Amino acid sequence: MEVIAGIVAAATPLVYATIGETISEKAGVINLSLDGSILLSAMTGFAAAFVTDSVIIGYLAAMAVSAVIALIVAVTSIELRLNQIAVGFVLFLFARQLALFLGNSYVGVNGPKVPSWDIPLLSEIPFVGTVFFQHNISVYGSFVVIFFAYWFIYRTRPGLVLQGVGERPEAAFARGVPVNRLRYLYTVVGGAMVGMAGAAVSLDQIAGWREGLTTNVGWIALAFVIFGGWHPYRVALACYLYRALLFVAGEFQVQFPDLVQVLTQLPFLLMILMITVINTEWFRRLGDRYPRWRNFLASAAPSGSGQVFVRE
């Protein structure tokens, strides 16, 4: 049970990042700066928490920094009509170097950490209590984010509008929907959640700052959004599965030390295999056979994702 609880906790930063990027791409904006945004927000969150001795302020600072980067992606795409992929990659490089430069004085410094908090009564439930209710606010927040994102996107009218903005922006605009305004909103919201991912690393999992603290987390999150079919439940499942595979690979390294290089790449190879299987025609037909599960089984990329909407 402790192992499963550890896997759930370790997946928290990835959950925040993937759900945030899912929301952004559902609105039609691809934020390729994720890896740099997470690193910069991790540094900013730790520095703010260290100076103020408040993890709350640390989280808010991390969210603000990442939201600003996401806003730049939105502005350059919507107003300047630049390529989202190119802008995102440049911002990734900029944010990464800025984090390394500004965070140099905080390397090795001990700072505040999110305190653990077992939820009364629920934490005493056998198995379930240990796995889900003996963590801290950061981990509990990731659970809320998963369920709220699903409910909002698929069970509310604003969520249907969000899907329309990403799928058919011209049709949505014809119905009076402020397409670009909503793209601004959801891109910034998604960026703020990416900032929470960075803070979850430097204020919870590691409780410190160093170079390369969140290396590749952003790129993994971008891959999991695709793997998860832009569906909150599936992207979250990908995060938990990835952490479980890392744990298994780590256990095998102890038994087979000569295969360390192979085993460290095993989770990525298995995820690629699963992406291939999930995107087969058979899986899509399975979604057609069970309409209630179609969104979960056969979710696809928003057709308007990455495309600039221009009012004619």
C-alpha positions, 0 to 999 in steps of 0.5 A, spaced: 500 500 500 505 504 501 508 503 494 502 505 491 501 511 495 508 513 493 506 512 486 500 516 487 504 522 490 510 522 485 505 523 479 502 529 482 506 534 478 505 530 472 498 530 473 498 538 474 502 539 468 498 534 463 491 537 465 493 544 464 496 543 457 489 539 456 485 545 457 490 549 453 489 545 447 482 543 448 481 551 447 486 550 441 493 553 443 499 548 444 504 551 449 510 548 447 514 551 453 512 546 458 519 544 460 522 551 461 515 553 464 515 548 470 523 549 471 522 556 472 516 556 476 519 551 480 525 556 482 520 561 483 516 558 487 521 555 492 525 562 492 518 566 494 516 560 499 524 561 502 523 569 502 516 569 505 516 562 509 510 561 506 508 555 501 502 558 499 505 564 496 510 560 493 505 556 489 501 563 487 508 565 485 509 559 481 502 559 478 503 567 476 510 566 472 507 560 468 501 563 467 505 569 464 509 565 459 502 562 457 499 569 456 505 570 451 504 564 447 497 566 447 498 573 445 504 571 439 499 566 436 492 570 437 495 577 436 501 577 432 499 570 428 506 567 429 507 559 429 505 556 436 510 551 436 516 556 434 514 561 440 513 555 445 520 552 443 523 559 444 520 560 450 522 554 453 529 555 452 528 562 455 525 560 461 530 554 462 536 559 462 532 564 466 531 559 471 538 557 472 541 564 472 536 567 477 536 560 481 543 560 482 543 563 489 538 558 492 542 551 490 542 547 496 538 552 500 533 548 505 526 551 505 519 550 507 515 544 505 508 542 504 506 539 510 503 532 510 495 532 512 492 525 513 484 526 512 480 525 518 476 518 518 478 517 510 485 516 512 483 510 516 479 506 511 483 500 509 487 500 503 484 506 500 485 511 506 493 509 505 493 510 498 489 516 497 488 520 504 494 520 507 498 525 503 498 533 503 494 538 500 498 538 494 496 531 492 489 532 494 489 538 489 491 533 484 485 529 485 480 535 485 483 537 478 482 531 475 475 530 477 473 538 476 477 538 469 472 532 467 466 535 470 467 542 467 469 539 460 464 534 459 458 536 463 457 543 463 455 548 458 462 552 458 465 546 457 462 544 451 463 551 449 471 550 450 470 544 446 467 548 440 472 553 441 478 548 440 474 544 435 470 548 430 472 556 432 469 558 426 462 555 428 463 557 435 464 564 433 458 564 428 454 562 434 456 569 438 462 565 442 468 570 443 473 565 441 480 569 442 477 571 448 476 564 451 483 562 448 486 567 452 483 565 458 484 557 458 491 558 456 492 562 462 489 557 466 492 552 463 499 555 464 497 557 471 496 549 473 503 548 469 506 552 474 503 548 480 506 542 477 513 546 478 511 548 485 509 541 487 516 539 485 520 544 489 516 545 495 513 538 496 517 532 492 524 535 493 523 541 497 529 545 494 532 547 488 538 545 484 539 545 476 535 540 472 530 539 478 524 538 473 528 536 467 524 533 461 517 533 466 514 538 461 516 534 455 513 528 458 507 531 460 506 534 452 507 526 450 501 524 455 496 529 453 497 525 446 497 519 450 491 520 454 487 523 448 486 530 451 481 526 456 482 528 463 481 521 466 486 518 461 492 523 461 491 522 469 492 515 468 498 515 463 501 519 469 500 514 474 502 508 469 508 512 468 510 512 475 508 505 476 513 503 470 519 507 473 518 504 480 518 497 477 524 499 472 527 501 479 526 494 482 529 490 476 535 495 476 537 492 483 536 485 480 539 486 473 544 491 474 547 490 467 541 492 464 540 499 467 541 503 461 535 498 458 531 498 464 531 506 465 528 506 458 523 501 459 517 506 461 518 510 455 518 504 450 511 501 453 508 508 453 509 508 446 507 501 444 500 503 448 499 510 444 500 505 438 495 500 440 490 506 443 490 509 436 488 503 432 482 503 428 479 497 433 480 502 439 476 507 435 470 502 433 470 500 441 468 507 442 463 507 437 460 500 440 460 503 447 457 511 446 458 512 453 465 511 453 467 514 447 470 520 449 474 516 454 476 510 449 477 514 442 478 521 444 482 525 439 486 532 438 482 538 437 481 539 430 483 547 431 489 546 436 495 550 434 491 554 428 490 561 428 483 564 428 482 570 424 475 574 424 473 575 417 
